[in-house]
Structure formats: C-alpha cells, structure tokens
Amino acid sequence: MFQGATILSIEQRKEDHIDLALKPENQGPLTTLLENIHFVHQPLVNMAFNDIDTSSEFLGYKLGAPIIITAITGGTRRAYEINKALAEVAEKYRIGMGVGSQRPMILNPDTLYSYKIVRKIIRSAPVIANIGIAQLAKLDIKTVEWLVEAIEADALAIHLNILQELVQLEGDRDFRGSFEAIQRIVDRIKVPIIVKEVGNGFSRECAEALYSIGVKIIDVAGAGGTNWVSIELARSRSNQSEKVFGIFKTWGLPTAISIAEVASIDNIVVIGSGGIRNGLDIAKAIALGADIVGMAQPFVKHVLEKTVDNFIETILTQLRVVMMLTQSKNIESLRRAPIVILGKLASWICARRLKLRNPNAYISCCDHYTV
C-alpha cells in the first residue's frame, strides 16, 4: 500500500521522534506569541478558589478541564507503555486523548495493542483516532472505519504535515487529491472529523475551505512548540538537507495567530495547540478564542520522568489562579475575560482584520478594528 515503507523503518522513526521531541533544541525557535496576550488583573474578587469550575464539554463528554493530550505515538512497545501511562492520566483527570498516527497499525495489525490500550483505560473522556493526509488519500472507507472502530474512537483526526513530509528523507511527496479525500471521509464516516496541523499552524482560508465541506473541528497546532523540521533534519544528519530545509525552521503561523485565524470563523470548534506549556498558556488560548487546548510534548516528558501527576496538578492550579485573578468562575467566563493584545499578534490581527470571539479583547494600535 505504501511503497518504500517497511515496518522496521517506521518503528525506528517513531522511536526517533519520541527521543528528538524531548530535546530543547527541537523546540521553537518561533514563539507561540501568547506572550503578546495580557489579562487585565482584577484585584477585587468575590469567589472562593475551591468553587472555580474548570469543566468543559467536548465530543459529548464533560471534561474535568478544557485539555486534550494531542496525538503522540503508537506502533511500538515503548509507544504502548507511553500510551498506557497517558491514558491513566487522561482517565484520572477526565481529559481527552489522541493517539499517534495509525499508519503502523495498517502496515502491521499486530501493533493494534499499542493503540487499543487507550480506550481500555479511558472511559470518561474522548479518544481520538489519527491518520495522515498522504495516507488517507490511498485508503478505502472500510480501512478508515477500521482505524476508528478498532480503538473505539470518538473522532478521527487527519493530520496535515506537509512540511515535515517534505523534509523527511522517507516522506511523502504527492498530496494530490487531499481535499477530495477529506470530503469523502466527512460524507461517509460516522464520527466527527478533526483536521489538525503538526506545528506550522492554520490559516483562516484553509479552515474556511474545510468548514465548507463539513469539517467542524480544527486543531491549529501552531508554531512555537515542537519543531518537526528540526527533528527531521536531526534524523537525516545531512548537510545538504540542512542547507535546503534549514530556513524552514521558522516557517509557519504561531499558535496565537492560528487560534485568532480559525476562531474568526463562526461555529467552528477550535483546539488551540502548539507550544502550550503551562496553565497561563491554557487560559490565554481560551480567552483568545480556543474552545479547548491541546498539549503533547510536556505530557511525554513528564510521563517518562514519572512526574506527570505533579505536572497536571500544577497546570490545573495555574489555570485556576488565572481564573481567580480575572473573576472567571468557569471556563465560559474565562472566554470573556478582558485581555489586551499587543505586539506582533495585535499587528497580525489588525492586518488580517480578524474578528475575535472575546468581546472584551482590546487590540493595540488598531483604529479600524472592531470585534
């Protein structure tokens, strides 16, 4: 089905991706631009900290917090251990979880166990299946349905990783029929479709095109977090590849820009991901227009360090502190918390004339701007 790909090479690639994603040099160098968002501090608060409600609705589930562990891994023994640990965290805190690309599962069905473990553990939160756009165009409907049904997923994520594939030595080069493939799946598949990037962000134009064919959930996966160009260049160890593709380490739309772009479209569900690292980032993403926030690399890091419970307790406490200091008793209130947007993010929003969802967002130096 996939010429030039072998089970062994894909397994090794997955192992490389895990190791390299943890290295600091493969983060950034662009920032998320969330630093350009500033909450208006409210010192007179009339609520109790313990009464703050971080619950959120997503894919028919009531989550404990507006967080999903976005697509990470699958297809190897190590991936099984990581997915098992992540699923335990997701179930404990009632947050969603996506599996990594299920391409290895298609090539070798014996790897199904490394994905299926997620639903075996998670019962109170959504599980999201995952396949790449290059593979999707080659799959029949029955195979796509199997990817979803085999792991009892609540949604299917289709990841757009064009730049990563171009840099990757064994990557795909032919993306003809991609739009038609998504349209075909939207029309036939029974679960909601999520279209996501992997670290280069999302434009309003792309989101509008997808929405026009029935895609109602976009995971922006903006620039500012894990850099897949850097990772693939590290894997190739080729001076020539570095000369050709090194300039693309700074390609893409930062996460804050991507959220503003996609959230400017009415009725589309926005997953804000890409470089989200703490509770303040989560709060800023939501106040900017994200419906829910996705995180990946930090969860892998803390699972491997066996500090994941401490990590999630920390970010949830940070989120509650922000909510307390903005008089946001619940997530819906946080969406309307007053924010001031400065710098490059403000300039981009003004230049693109993006309509923000937050009626209490103030944009600097933007006389023509109206929300």
N, C-alpha and C positions, 0 to 999 in steps of 0.2 A: 504493500500500500504506500509506504513512504520510502522511496528509493534512496539508497546511500545511508540509511539509518540502521543501526543494529542495536539490539537490546543492551549489549555491553557498553557501547558508546554513550547511550542515553543515560544509563545508570551512572557512569562516571561523570557525565555532565551534571547530573543532579547533585552528586556529591561535591563537585567543584563549586557549584552555585551556592550551596549552603556555606561552605568554608569561606568563599570570597565575599559573600554578602555581609559577613561579620566583621570584615576588615575596615577600619576607619577611612582608609584611602579610597574605598569604593562607595563612600557617601558624599553627596554633593557633586561638584563644588558649588552649584547654584543653591540658593536658599529657597525655602518654601514661600518667602515673602509674607508669612504670617506675622513676622516681626513688625510689619507695617500696620497691623491692626492693634488698636489700643482701646481697652474697655474704659468707660467713664466710671471711676470709682464712686460708690455710693456709701458714705460713712454712716448714715442713719438707717439702720436695718431693723425691721420688725418681724423677725422669724427666728426659729431655733435651728441650729445646724443639723440636728438629727431629723428634722422634718423635711429637709431638702429631698426632693424626689428626682432621681436620675433615670427613671424608667423611660422606655421608648418603644414604639411599635415598629416592627419591620417584618415583612413577609408573613404576616399573620401571627407573629409571636410578640409577647410583651417581654422585652429585654430588660435586664437589670440596669443597663447603661447603653447609651447610643454608640456601641462599639461592635465591630466585627473584626475577627482575625482574618485578614485577607489572604488570598491564595499563596501558599508557601511551597509545599513539596509533596512527594508521593512517588511510589515506584521502587523503593529500595528498603532494606531492613532498617537502616538508620531513619529513613523517612517515616516508617511505621512508628518507631519509638517517639519521634518528634510529634507526629500527628496524634498519637495516643495521649501524650502529655498535654498538648494544646487542647484537645477535646475535653480532657478532665477539667481544665481551667474554664473553658467555654461553658460547660455544663454547670460548674460550681457558681459562676457569676452571671449566668444567663446572658451570654453574649454570642453573637453569631460566629460562624467559621466557614471559610472556603478552603477547599483542597487545592493542591498544586495541579499543574497540567496533567490530564489523564491520558496523554499520548502514550506513556509507558504501559498503561493498562491495556491499550488497544494492541500494542505490539506483543505484549506478553500478559495474558489474562491472569497468570499466576501472581501478578503483583497487586491484584484487586484487594487483597487483605490490608495493604498499606493505606488504602483509601477508605475501605469499608469500616475500619475501626472507629472512624469519626462518628458515624451515625449510631454505632453500637453504644457509644458513650453519651452522645448529646441527644437528649430527648426534649429539652425545654427551650431550644433555640434553633434557628435555621442552619442548615448545612447547604453549601453551595458547590455544585459541580463545576468543572473548568476544562475548557479546550481552547487551543489557539486558532486564530482565524485562518492561518495557512492550512491547518489540518481540517478545519471544518468544511472547507470548500471541497474536500476529497471524500467526505463521509456521507453515507446514506442515512436516511432518517432513523432506521432501526438501530444503527450503531450509536447515534446521538442519544436516542431514547434509552439505550442500554447504559450509557455513561451516567445518566441521571438516575435511572431506576436501580442500578446495581449498588449505589451508595445511598439510596433513598433521599436524594437531594430535594430541597425545596425550590431551587432555582438553578439555572445554568449560566455561568459566566463565560463569555467569549472574550479572550484577551487579544488586544491589538498590540503587537510588539515588533512592529516593522523595523525600527532602527536596530533593535537587538538582533533580529534575524540577519540583517544586512552585515553587521559586524561579526557575527558568529561564523566561524570557519565552516561549520556544517549546517548553517542556517538556510532557511528557505529564501528564494529569490522571486518566486512567481506568486503574486497575490491577485491575479485576475479572478473575477467572479466573487470577490469577498462580500460586497454589498448584497448581491443576489443570494449568497449563501445564508447571510443573516436573515434576510427577508423570508427565505424558505423555511428556516427554523422557527422564526416567530409565528408563522402561519400554521405550523404543524405540531410544535412541541407543547406539552400540556403545562409546563411550569413557566414562571416568569423568566425572561432573558435579561441578563445584566451584561452590558458591554463595558469592558474596562481597558485602561492602558496599563503600562507596567513601569512608569516612571518618567514619561515625557509629556504627560498632561493631555487635556481635552479642550477642543475649541467649541464655540457656540455653533458654528456651521456644521461640524461633524455630528454634534448632539442633535441638532435640528433634523438632519437627514435621517438619523436613526429613529428619532421620535416619529417621523412621518411614516415609518413602516411598522410602528407598533412597539418599539423598544422604549420602555418607560423607566428604566433604572440605568444610570451611568455611574461607574466608578472612575473618577477622574485620574487617580494615580499620577499626580503631578510631579514635576521635577523638584528636587530638594532633599530627597532621601536616597535610597539605594540606587546606584548608577550602574545600569546594565551594560552601557558602553564600556565603562571602566572594567567591569567584571569580565566581559568577553575579550577585551584586549589583554587582560591579565592571563586568561586561559590560553590565548593564542601565542603569547610570548614572541610576537613577530614585529620586528622593527618596521617592516613595510606596512603592516596593519596599523601600527601606531601613527605612521606618517599620514595614512589615508584617513583614518577614522578618529584620531585623537582630538580633532577640532570639534567633534560632535559630543564630547563630554559635557558641554554646556548648551546642548540643544534641548529645546522643549519649553513648555509653559509651566512655571512654578505652580505649586499646589493651590495657593491662594488665588492666583489668576484663573486657574482651571475651575475652581469652585464658582467664582464670580461669573465666568463664561457660561457654564452649564446651568447654574441656578437662575440665570436670566430668562430661561425658558419656563413657562408656566406648566405645572402639573407633571414635571419630570422629577423623579426621586434621585437625589444626589448623594453619592457616597464620597466623602472627602478623604482621600488617602494620598500618601506620598510624603514621607518625612515627618509624619505625626509622631512625636516622641514623648509627650507629657500631657497632663490634664489641661494645662493652659492652651496648648495647641488644639486639643479637642474642643474646648469652649470657643476658641476663635473661629474654628472651622464651622461650627454650628451657627454662631452669630453672623457669620458671613453668608450662610445660605445652605450649608450641607445638612441633609436630613439625618445622616448617620456618618460615623467616622470609621475608617479602616486603618489597621496597623498590622505590620508583618514582621519586619526585621527585629524590632525590640522584643517581640514575643519569642522568636527563635533564640536570640541571645540569652534571655533570662531562663528559658527552658533548659538550655544546655548548661547554664551556670547554676541551675536548680534554685533560682531566686524569683521564679515567675509569680508566686503568690504575693511576695513583697512588692514586686513591680506593679501589679494590677491594683493592689490596695493603695499604693502611692498615687497612681494616676487618678483613681476614683476620688481619693481625698482631695487632690489638687483641683479636680473638676468641681467638687462641692464647694471648695473655698472660693473659686471664681464665682460660682452661682450665689454664694452668700454675699460677696462683695459687690454684686451687681443687682441684688434684690430679686434674684431669679429663683423662685421656689420650685420650679420644674423646668424641664427641657423646653417646653413651649414658651415659657417666659424668657429663657436664655436666647431664643431665636430673635427676640425683640429687644434685647439688652442694648442700650446705647453704646455705639462704638465710633471711634474716629479713625479714618483710614488716611494714611499719609504716604509719601514717597512714591516708589515705582508702582506699587499696587494702585494707588489713587490715580496716578497718571494713566495707567493702562485702562482702568475702569472708565475714566473720562474720555480717553481717545476712542475707545470702542463703544462708548455710550451704553454701557451695560446697566440694566435695571436690577437693582438689588432687592432681595426679598425682605430684608430687615428695614422697616420703616424708620428706625432710629439710627441709621447709619449716616455718618457725616463724612463727606469727601472733601479733602483739602484742595483749594485752588481749582474749583470746578464750577464756574459760574453758570455754565449751560446745563449742568447735570440736574436731573430730577429723578427721584425714586418712584 
